[in-house]
């Protein structure tokens, strides 16, 4: 399956496994979910990178949080998904 069609948590877990020299990405799914959840609040620098030189970021912070919330809640496989 192309990475663009994988749930984000699976993509992150696979990336962690690769960085650790492991094939066992499934055991890293909880860590991947925690890592993605930790990104829920965008930093001012992230917002500035998306909308440079604007005095107001509008709905961007809310949109970002909604995307992260979706990724964290998305099932990877039934046994690890805890909503």
Gaussian input, Z-matrix of N, CA and C with variables (Angstrom, degrees):
# hf/3-21g

backbone

0 1
 N
 C     1     B1
 C     2     B2     1     A1
 N     3     B3     2     A2     1     D1
 C     4     B4     3     A3     2     D2
 C     5     B5     4     A4     3     D3
 N     6     B6     5     A5     4     D4
 C     7     B7     6     A6     5     D5
 C     8     B8     7     A7     6     D6
 N     9     B9     8     A8     7     D7
 C    10    B10     9     A9     8     D8
 C    11    B11    10    A10     9     D9
 N    12    B12    11    A11    10    D10
 C    13    B13    12    A12    11    D11
 C    14    B14    13    A13    12    D12
 N    15    B15    14    A14    13    D13
 C    16    B16    15    A15    14    D14
 C    17    B17    16    A16    15    D15
 N    18    B18    17    A17    16    D16
 C    19    B19    18    A18    17    D17
 C    20    B20    19    A19    18    D18
 N    21    B21    20    A20    19    D19
 C    22    B22    21    A21    20    D20
 C    23    B23    22    A22    21    D21
 N    24    B24    23    A23    22    D22
 C    25    B25    24    A24    23    D23
 C    26    B26    25    A25    24    D24
 N    27    B27    26    A26    25    D25
 C    28    B28    27    A27    26    D26
 C    29    B29    28    A28    27    D27
 N    30    B30    29    A29    28    D28
 C    31    B31    30    A30    29    D29
 C    32    B32    31    A31    30    D30
 N    33    B33    32    A32    31    D31
 C    34    B34    33    A33    32    D32
 C    35    B35    34    A34    33    D33
 N    36    B36    35    A35    34    D34
 C    37    B37    36    A36    35    D35
 C    38    B38    37    A37    36    D36
 N    39    B39    38    A38    37    D37
 C    40    B40    39    A39    38    D38
 C    41    B41    40    A40    39    D39
 N    42    B42    41    A41    40    D40
 C    43    B43    42    A42    41    D41
 C    44    B44    43    A43    42    D42
 N    45    B45    44    A44    43    D43
 C    46    B46    45    A45    44    D44
 C    47    B47    46    A46    45    D45
 N    48    B48    47    A47    46    D46
 C    49    B49    48    A48    47    D47
 C    50    B50    49    A49    48    D48
 N    51    B51    50    A50    49    D49
 C    52    B52    51    A51    50    D50
 C    53    B53    52    A52    51    D51
 N    54    B54    53    A53    52    D52
 C    55    B55    54    A54    53    D53
 C    56    B56    55    A55    54    D54
 N    57    B57    56    A56    55    D55
 C    58    B58    57    A57    56    D56
 C    59    B59    58    A58    57    D57
 N    60    B60    59    A59    58    D58
 C    61    B61    60    A60    59    D59
 C    62    B62    61    A61    60    D60
 N    63    B63    62    A62    61    D61
 C    64    B64    63    A63    62    D62
 C    65    B65    64    A64    63    D63
 N    66    B66    65    A65    64    D64
 C    67    B67    66    A66    65    D65
 C    68    B68    67    A67    66    D66
 N    69    B69    68    A68    67    D67
 C    70    B70    69    A69    68    D68
 C    71    B71    70    A70    69    D69
 N    72    B72    71    A71    70    D70
 C    73    B73    72    A72    71    D71
 C    74    B74    73    A73    72    D72
 N    75    B75    74    A74    73    D73
 C    76    B76    75    A75    74    D74
 C    77    B77    76    A76    75    D75
 N    78    B78    77    A77    76    D76
 C    79    B79    78    A78    77    D77
 C    80    B80    79    A79    78    D78
 N    81    B81    80    A80    79    D79
 C    82    B82    81    A81    80    D80
 C    83    B83    82    A82    81    D81
 N    84    B84    83    A83    82    D82
 C    85    B85    84    A84    83    D83
 C    86    B86    85    A85    84    D84
 N    87    B87    86    A86    85    D85
 C    88    B88    87    A87    86    D86
 C    89    B89    88    A88    87    D87
 N    90    B90    89    A89    88    D88
 C    91    B91    90    A90    89    D89
 C    92    B92    91    A91    90    D90
 N    93    B93    92    A92    91    D91
 C    94    B94    93    A93    92    D92
 C    95    B95    94    A94    93    D93
 N    96    B96    95    A95    94    D94
 C    97    B97    96    A96    95    D95
 C    98    B98    97    A97    96    D96
 N    99    B99    98    A98    97    D97
 C   100   B100    99    A99    98    D98
 C   101   B101   100   A100    99    D99
 N   102   B102   101   A101   100   D100
 C   103   B103   102   A102   101   D101
 C   104   B104   103   A103   102   D102
 N   105   B105   104   A104   103   D103
 C   106   B106   105   A105   104   D104
 C   107   B107   106   A106   105   D105
 N   108   B108   107   A107   106   D106
 C   109   B109   108   A108   107   D107
 C   110   B110   109   A109   108   D108
 N   111   B111   110   A110   109   D109
 C   112   B112   111   A111   110   D110
 C   113   B113   112   A112   111   D111
 N   114   B114   113   A113   112   D112
 C   115   B115   114   A114   113   D113
 C   116   B116   115   A115   114   D114
 N   117   B117   116   A116   115   D115
 C   118   B118   117   A117   116   D116
 C   119   B119   118   A118   117   D117
 N   120   B120   119   A119   118   D118
 C   121   B121   120   A120   119   D119
 C   122   B122   121   A121   120   D120
 N   123   B123   122   A122   121   D121
 C   124   B124   123   A123   122   D122
 C   125   B125   124   A124   123   D123
 N   126   B126   125   A125   124   D124
 C   127   B127   126   A126   125   D125
 C   128   B128   127   A127   126   D126
 N   129   B129   128   A128   127   D127
 C   130   B130   129   A129   128   D128
 C   131   B131   130   A130   129   D129
 N   132   B132   131   A131   130   D130
 C   133   B133   132   A132   131   D131
 C   134   B134   133   A133   132   D132
 N   135   B135   134   A134   133   D133
 C   136   B136   135   A135   134   D134
 C   137   B137   136   A136   135   D135
 N   138   B138   137   A137   136   D136
 C   139   B139   138   A138   137   D137
 C   140   B140   139   A139   138   D138
 N   141   B141   140   A140   139   D139
 C   142   B142   141   A141   140   D140
 C   143   B143   142   A142   141   D141
 N   144   B144   143   A143   142   D142
 C   145   B145   144   A144   143   D143
 C   146   B146   145   A145   144   D144
 N   147   B147   146   A146   145   D145
 C   148   B148   147   A147   146   D146
 C   149   B149   148   A148   147   D147
 N   150   B150   149   A149   148   D148
 C   151   B151   150   A150   149   D149
 C   152   B152   151   A151   150   D150
 N   153   B153   152   A152   151   D151
 C   154   B154   153   A153   152   D152
 C   155   B155   154   A154   153   D153
 N   156   B156   155   A155   154   D154
 C   157   B157   156   A156   155   D155
 C   158   B158   157   A157   156   D156
 N   159   B159   158   A158   157   D157
 C   160   B160   159   A159   158   D158
 C   161   B161   160   A160   159   D159
 N   162   B162   161   A161   160   D160
 C   163   B163   162   A162   161   D161
 C   164   B164   163   A163   162   D162
 N   165   B165   164   A164   163   D163
 C   166   B166   165   A165   164   D164
 C   167   B167   166   A166   165   D165
 N   168   B168   167   A167   166   D166
 C   169   B169   168   A168   167   D167
 C   170   B170   169   A169   168   D168
 N   171   B171   170   A170   169   D169
 C   172   B172   171   A171   170   D170
 C   173   B173   172   A172   171   D171
 N   174   B174   173   A173   172   D172
 C   175   B175   174   A174   173   D173
 C   176   B176   175   A175   174   D174
 N   177   B177   176   A176   175   D175
 C   178   B178   177   A177   176   D176
 C   179   B179   178   A178   177   D177
 N   180   B180   179   A179   178   D178
 C   181   B181   180   A180   179   D179
 C   182   B182   181   A181   180   D180
 N   183   B183   182   A182   181   D181
 C   184   B184   183   A183   182   D182
 C   185   B185   184   A184   183   D183
 N   186   B186   185   A185   184   D184
 C   187   B187   186   A186   185   D185
 C   188   B188   187   A187   186   D186
 N   189   B189   188   A188   187   D187
 C   190   B190   189   A189   188   D188
 C   191   B191   190   A190   189   D189
 N   192   B192   191   A191   190   D190
 C   193   B193   192   A192   191   D191
 C   194   B194   193   A193   192   D192
 N   195   B195   194   A194   193   D193
 C   196   B196   195   A195   194   D194
 C   197   B197   196   A196   195   D195
 N   198   B198   197   A197   196   D196
 C   199   B199   198   A198   197   D197
 C   200   B200   199   A199   198   D198
 N   201   B201   200   A200   199   D199
 C   202   B202   201   A201   200   D200
 C   203   B203   202   A202   201   D201
 N   204   B204   203   A203   202   D202
 C   205   B205   204   A204   203   D203
 C   206   B206   205   A205   204   D204
 N   207   B207   206   A206   205   D205
 C   208   B208   207   A207   206   D206
 C   209   B209   208   A208   207   D207
 N   210   B210   209   A209   208   D208
 C   211   B211   210   A210   209   D209
 C   212   B212   211   A211   210   D210
 N   213   B213   212   A212   211   D211
 C   214   B214   213   A213   212   D212
 C   215   B215   214   A214   213   D213
 N   216   B216   215   A215   214   D214
 C   217   B217   216   A216   215   D215
 C   218   B218   217   A217   216   D216
 N   219   B219   218   A218   217   D217
 C   220   B220   219   A219   218   D218
 C   221   B221   220   A220   219   D219
 N   222   B222   221   A221   220   D220
 C   223   B223   222   A222   221   D221
 C   224   B224   223   A223   222   D222
 N   225   B225   224   A224   223   D223
 C   226   B226   225   A225   224   D224
 C   227   B227   226   A226   225   D225
 N   228   B228   227   A227   226   D226
 C   229   B229   228   A228   227   D227
 C   230   B230   229   A229   228   D228
 N   231   B231   230   A230   229   D229
 C   232   B232   231   A231   230   D230
 C   233   B233   232   A232   231   D231
 N   234   B234   233   A233   232   D232
 C   235   B235   234   A234   233   D233
 C   236   B236   235   A235   234   D234
 N   237   B237   236   A236   235   D235
 C   238   B238   237   A237   236   D236
 C   239   B239   238   A238   237   D237
 N   240   B240   239   A239   238   D238
 C   241   B241   240   A240   239   D239
 C   242   B242   241   A241   240   D240
 N   243   B243   242   A242   241   D241
 C   244   B244   243   A243   242   D242
 C   245   B245   244   A244   243   D243
 N   246   B246   245   A245   244   D244
 C   247   B247   246   A246   245   D245
 C   248   B248   247   A247   246   D246

   B1=1.4407
   B2=1.5303
   B3=1.3202
   B4=1.4723
   B5=1.5284
   B6=1.3090
   B7=1.4676
   B8=1.5221
   B9=1.3200
   B10=1.4660
   B11=1.5222
   B12=1.3291
   B13=1.4645
   B14=1.5288
   B15=1.3098
   B16=1.4642
   B17=1.5224
   B18=1.3377
   B19=1.4625
   B20=1.5370
   B21=1.3146
   B22=1.4688
   B23=1.5214
   B24=1.3320
   B25=1.4641
   B26=1.5253
   B27=1.3146
   B28=1.4647
   B29=1.5213
   B30=1.3226
   B31=1.4658
   B32=1.5226
   B33=1.3397
   B34=1.4642
   B35=1.5278
   B36=1.3279
   B37=1.4687
   B38=1.5258
   B39=1.3163
   B40=1.4681
   B41=1.5254
   B42=1.3130
   B43=1.4640
   B44=1.5277
   B45=1.3316
   B46=1.4663
   B47=1.5271
   B48=1.3290
   B49=1.4660
   B50=1.5247
   B51=1.3244
   B52=1.4667
   B53=1.5269
   B54=1.3277
   B55=1.4643
   B56=1.5239
   B57=1.3341
   B58=1.4609
   B59=1.5209
   B60=1.3256
   B61=1.4586
   B62=1.5184
   B63=1.3210
   B64=1.4568
   B65=1.5206
   B66=1.3134
   B67=1.4621
   B68=1.5251
   B69=1.3204
   B70=1.4541
   B71=1.5256
   B72=1.3086
   B73=1.4561
   B74=1.5223
   B75=1.3251
   B76=1.4714
   B77=1.5379
   B78=1.3193
   B79=1.4665
   B80=1.5276
   B81=1.3238
   B82=1.4627
   B83=1.5238
   B84=1.3255
   B85=1.4673
   B86=1.5274
   B87=1.3459
   B88=1.4747
   B89=1.5320
   B90=1.3159
   B91=1.4759
   B92=1.5245
   B93=1.3231
   B94=1.4631
   B95=1.5223
   B96=1.3348
   B97=1.4699
   B98=1.5293
   B99=1.3224
   B100=1.4653
   B101=1.5288
   B102=1.3238
   B103=1.4685
   B104=1.5258
   B105=1.3233
   B106=1.4648
   B107=1.5316
   B108=1.3291
   B109=1.4654
   B110=1.5276
   B111=1.3240
   B112=1.4673
   B113=1.5237
   B114=1.3184
   B115=1.4735
   B116=1.5313
   B117=1.3307
   B118=1.4689
   B119=1.5273
   B120=1.3139
   B121=1.4644
   B122=1.5239
   B123=1.3202
   B124=1.4641
   B125=1.5247
   B126=1.2995
   B127=1.4641
   B128=1.5281
   B129=1.3208
   B130=1.4610
   B131=1.5354
   B132=1.3276
   B133=1.4672
   B134=1.5371
   B135=1.3240
   B136=1.4626
   B137=1.5247
   B138=1.3185
   B139=1.4662
   B140=1.5265
   B141=1.3067
   B142=1.4625
   B143=1.5246
   B144=1.3298
   B145=1.4650
   B146=1.5366
   B147=1.3290
   B148=1.4610
   B149=1.5236
   B150=1.3160
   B151=1.4654
   B152=1.5241
   B153=1.3357
   B154=1.4691
   B155=1.5250
   B156=1.3154
   B157=1.4644
   B158=1.5217
   B159=1.3169
   B160=1.4603
   B161=1.5230
   B162=1.3271
   B163=1.4616
   B164=1.5348
   B165=1.3253
   B166=1.4657
   B167=1.5230
   B168=1.3259
   B169=1.4558
   B170=1.5265
   B171=1.3247
   B172=1.4556
   B173=1.5178
   B174=1.3255
   B175=1.4635
   B176=1.5241
   B177=1.3092
   B178=1.4643
   B179=1.5334
   B180=1.3347
   B181=1.4705
   B182=1.5336
   B183=1.3308
   B184=1.4719
   B185=1.5187
   B186=1.3244
   B187=1.4677
   B188=1.5276
   B189=1.3262
   B190=1.4637
   B191=1.5266
   B192=1.3444
   B193=1.4674
   B194=1.5297
   B195=1.3187
   B196=1.4718
   B197=1.5248
   B198=1.3211
   B199=1.4695
   B200=1.5283
   B201=1.3242
   B202=1.4683
   B203=1.5234
   B204=1.3328
   B205=1.4609
   B206=1.5312
   B207=1.3204
   B208=1.4649
   B209=1.5245
   B210=1.3165
   B211=1.4663
   B212=1.5285
   B213=1.3214
   B214=1.4626
   B215=1.5279
   B216=1.3244
   B217=1.4629
   B218=1.5283
   B219=1.3220
   B220=1.4661
   B221=1.5296
   B222=1.3376
   B223=1.4712
   B224=1.5223
   B225=1.3089
   B226=1.4631
   B227=1.5178
   B228=1.2930
   B229=1.4520
   B230=1.5197
   B231=1.2990
   B232=1.4670
   B233=1.5215
   B234=1.3138
   B235=1.4597
   B236=1.5172
   B237=1.3363
   B238=1.4618
   B239=1.5289
   B240=1.3290
   B241=1.4578
   B242=1.5202
   B243=1.3265
   B244=1.4601
   B245=1.5208
   B246=1.3634
   B247=1.4501
   B248=1.4481
   A1=108.30
   A2=117.20
   A3=119.12
   A4=110.44
   A5=116.22
   A6=120.72
   A7=111.54
   A8=117.36
   A9=119.63
   A10=112.45
   A11=117.71
   A12=120.97
   A13=112.71
   A14=117.76
   A15=121.85
   A16=109.60
   A17=116.99
   A18=118.21
   A19=109.25
   A20=116.79
   A21=121.13
   A22=111.89
   A23=117.34
   A24=119.66
   A25=110.18
   A26=117.54
   A27=120.20
   A28=110.55
   A29=117.34
   A30=120.45
   A31=111.07
   A32=115.87
   A33=119.97
   A34=110.40
   A35=117.28
   A36=120.42
   A37=110.83
   A38=117.21
   A39=120.16
   A40=111.21
   A41=115.89
   A42=120.10
   A43=110.97
   A44=116.83
   A45=120.26
   A46=110.82
   A47=116.05
   A48=120.01
   A49=110.74
   A50=115.83
   A51=119.42
   A52=110.84
   A53=116.71
   A54=120.53
   A55=111.81
   A56=115.93
   A57=120.82
   A58=113.26
   A59=116.37
   A60=120.36
   A61=112.68
   A62=116.68
   A63=121.56
   A64=110.59
   A65=116.18
   A66=121.73
   A67=110.95
   A68=117.68
   A69=122.14
   A70=111.73
   A71=116.67
   A72=120.32
   A73=112.44
   A74=117.18
   A75=120.40
   A76=111.82
   A77=116.65
   A78=119.11
   A79=111.50
   A80=117.17
   A81=121.34
   A82=112.90
   A83=117.67
   A84=120.97
   A85=112.71
   A86=119.91
   A87=117.86
   A88=112.76
   A89=117.13
   A90=120.04
   A91=110.32
   A92=116.52
   A93=120.27
   A94=110.19
   A95=116.88
   A96=120.81
   A97=109.98
   A98=117.50
   A99=121.13
   A100=111.18
   A101=116.56
   A102=120.37
   A103=110.92
   A104=116.86
   A105=120.01
   A106=109.57
   A107=117.85
   A108=121.21
   A109=111.21
   A110=116.82
   A111=120.94
   A112=112.11
   A113=116.56
   A114=121.04
   A115=112.24
   A116=117.77
   A117=121.24
   A118=113.12
   A119=117.03
   A120=119.98
   A121=109.59
   A122=118.08
   A123=119.30
   A124=110.72
   A125=115.88
   A126=119.91
   A127=108.67
   A128=117.51
   A129=119.33
   A130=111.73
   A131=116.36
   A132=119.69
   A133=110.87
   A134=116.83
   A135=120.04
   A136=110.52
   A137=116.35
   A138=120.30
   A139=110.49
   A140=116.49
   A141=120.57
   A142=111.09
   A143=117.32
   A144=120.68
   A145=111.11
   A146=116.73
   A147=120.62
   A148=111.83
   A149=116.23
   A150=121.00
   A151=109.62
   A152=116.57
   A153=119.58
   A154=112.51
   A155=113.69
   A156=122.46
   A157=114.58
   A158=118.00
   A159=119.61
   A160=109.19
   A161=117.34
   A162=119.51
   A163=112.93
   A164=117.12
   A165=121.13
   A166=108.76
   A167=116.42
   A168=120.29
   A169=112.18
   A170=116.59
   A171=120.66
   A172=112.34
   A173=114.78
   A174=120.98
   A175=113.24
   A176=117.70
   A177=120.14
   A178=113.07
   A179=120.53
   A180=118.34
   A181=112.39
   A182=116.95
   A183=120.35
   A184=111.31
   A185=116.35
   A186=120.61
   A187=110.31
   A188=116.46
   A189=121.01
   A190=110.75
   A191=116.07
   A192=120.24
   A193=110.94
   A194=117.50
   A195=120.69
   A196=110.75
   A197=117.46
   A198=120.82
   A199=110.84
   A200=116.40
   A201=119.91
   A202=110.20
   A203=117.21
   A204=120.36
   A205=110.81
   A206=116.39
   A207=119.80
   A208=110.92
   A209=116.93
   A210=120.67
   A211=110.78
   A212=117.51
   A213=121.41
   A214=111.27
   A215=117.38
   A216=121.54
   A217=113.43
   A218=116.91
   A219=120.62
   A220=110.79
   A221=117.64
   A222=119.21
   A223=111.76
   A224=115.48
   A225=121.08
   A226=107.71
   A227=115.25
   A228=123.10
   A229=105.73
   A230=118.14
   A231=121.04
   A232=116.24
   A233=119.29
   A234=119.37
   A235=113.20
   A236=119.66
   A237=120.63
   A238=112.73
   A239=117.92
   A240=119.18
   A241=109.22
   A242=114.73
   A243=119.75
   A244=110.76
   A245=115.80
   A246=122.60
   A247=114.36
   D1=132.73
   D2=177.48
   D3=-62.36
   D4=145.88
   D5=-178.24
   D6=-56.17
   D7=-33.74
   D8=-178.03
   D9=-66.27
   D10=-16.62
   D11=178.98
   D12=-102.35
   D13=-3.38
   D14=178.84
   D15=-81.95
   D16=148.52
   D17=170.18
   D18=-58.13
   D19=145.17
   D20=-176.94
   D21=-57.14
   D22=-38.69
   D23=-179.25
   D24=-62.80
   D25=-40.44
   D26=177.17
   D27=-63.85
   D28=-41.89
   D29=178.90
   D30=-59.50
   D31=-44.47
   D32=-179.56
   D33=-68.51
   D34=-41.61
   D35=179.35
   D36=-62.55
   D37=-41.43
   D38=177.87
   D39=-64.78
   D40=-38.82
   D41=178.43
   D42=-65.96
   D43=-41.54
   D44=176.38
   D45=-61.56
   D46=-45.29
   D47=179.48
   D48=-59.44
   D49=-44.37
   D50=179.55
   D51=-61.96
   D52=-43.30
   D53=179.80
   D54=-63.70
   D55=-29.78
   D56=179.65
   D57=-91.33
   D58=0.56
   D59=179.79
   D60=71.49
   D61=34.11
   D62=-177.09
   D63=-121.91
   D64=155.83
   D65=173.03
   D66=-99.34
   D67=-8.19
   D68=-173.34
   D69=-90.22
   D70=72.83
   D71=-179.22
   D72=-71.79
   D73=-27.24
   D74=-177.02
   D75=-61.23
   D76=-38.57
   D77=179.92
   D78=-69.11
   D79=-16.51
   D80=-179.38
   D81=-95.56
   D82=-0.63
   D83=-179.72
   D84=-58.53
   D85=-42.88
   D86=177.22
   D87=-62.08
   D88=-39.01
   D89=177.68
   D90=-67.02
   D91=-38.77
   D92=178.24
   D93=-63.55
   D94=-42.77
   D95=179.09
   D96=-61.74
   D97=-42.18
   D98=178.79
   D99=-65.31
   D100=-39.66
   D101=179.99
   D102=-64.71
   D103=-42.93
   D104=179.07
   D105=-66.90
   D106=-42.44
   D107=179.10
   D108=-60.20
   D109=-33.76
   D110=179.53
   D111=-65.33
   D112=-17.50
   D113=-179.78
   D114=-92.34
   D115=11.36
   D116=-173.12
   D117=-60.91
   D118=-36.73
   D119=179.70
   D120=-97.57
   D121=113.91
   D122=178.35
   D123=-69.43
   D124=144.96
   D125=176.04
   D126=-79.57
   D127=158.19
   D128=175.75
   D129=-56.63
   D130=-34.17
   D131=179.80
   D132=-66.44
   D133=-37.68
   D134=176.89
   D135=-64.72
   D136=-44.03
   D137=179.96
   D138=-64.92
   D139=-41.08
   D140=178.14
   D141=-63.55
   D142=-37.24
   D143=178.66
   D144=-64.67
   D145=-33.54
   D146=-179.68
   D147=-78.73
   D148=-38.08
   D149=-177.60
   D150=-132.56
   D151=71.98
   D152=-176.10
   D153=-63.68
   D154=143.84
   D155=172.76
   D156=64.87
   D157=18.01
   D158=175.31
   D159=-102.21
   D160=137.35
   D161=-178.20
   D162=-73.65
   D163=-19.14
   D164=-176.69
   D165=-134.37
   D166=131.39
   D167=-179.07
   D168=-88.86
   D169=2.27
   D170=175.87
   D171=56.76
   D172=-130.60
   D173=-177.49
   D174=-88.65
   D175=0.76
   D176=-175.45
   D177=-54.68
   D178=-46.17
   D179=178.71
   D180=-60.07
   D181=-40.17
   D182=178.08
   D183=-66.35
   D184=-40.68
   D185=178.41
   D186=-63.10
   D187=-43.26
   D188=178.57
   D189=-59.18
   D190=-49.05
   D191=-179.94
   D192=-60.22
   D193=-39.56
   D194=178.79
   D195=-63.24
   D196=-39.67
   D197=178.81
   D198=-66.27
   D199=-43.87
   D200=178.83
   D201=-64.88
   D202=-43.98
   D203=178.59
   D204=-58.39
   D205=-41.01
   D206=178.39
   D207=-63.51
   D208=-46.29
   D209=-178.65
   D210=-61.78
   D211=-41.24
   D212=-178.59
   D213=-67.33
   D214=-35.49
   D215=-177.27
   D216=-84.66
   D217=-16.59
   D218=-175.68
   D219=-67.14
   D220=130.80
   D221=178.86
   D222=-69.74
   D223=140.54
   D224=173.54
   D225=-96.90
   D226=-52.17
   D227=171.54
   D228=-152.91
   D229=147.15
   D230=-168.47
   D231=-53.19
   D232=-32.86
   D233=-174.30
   D234=-73.60
   D235=-22.40
   D236=-179.12
   D237=-104.23
   D238=-15.38
   D239=-177.13
   D240=-74.17
   D241=122.94
   D242=179.62
   D243=-125.00
   D244=27.83
   D245=174.86
   D246=50.15

